[in-house]
Amino acid sequence: MAKKKKELPRTFDFPFSRENYRLIIIGIAIIIFGFILMIGGGSDDPNVFNPEIFSFRRITLAPVVSMFGFVFLIYAIMKKPRESNQVQ
């Protein structure tokens, strides 16, 4: 008769720590905010030109904010979690 092996409780190691997930959510929020800054500036009448589409907010600020969000997101993914069991 074969002996049954003693099963150990399963522990799941998540790829990221809680801090990584928090930073990822912040990065996604920054990216969404950048895209929100790009909204608008169109004209209801296609025969009328609206120069508001070329504003500083849409041409410069929004892409910079979105790019910062993507860089922050890469940082959040690459950040190593802190070791909680450090020996001093």
Stockholm file with secondary structure:
# STOCKHOLM 1.0

chainA/1-88         MAKKKKELPRTFDFPFSRENYRLIIIGIAIIIFGFILMIGGGSDDPNVFNPEIFSFRRITLAPVVSMFGFVFLIYAIMKKPRESNQVQ
#=GR chainA/1-88 SS CCCCCCCCCCCCCCSSCHHHHHHHHHHHHHHHHHHHHTCCCCCSSTTSCCGGGGCHIIIIIHHHHHHHHHHHHHHHHHCCCCCSSCCC
#=GC SS_cons        CCCCCCCCCCCCCCSSCHHHHHHHHHHHHHHHHHHHHTCCCCCSSTTSCCGGGGCHIIIIIHHHHHHHHHHHHHHHHHCCCCCSSCCC
//
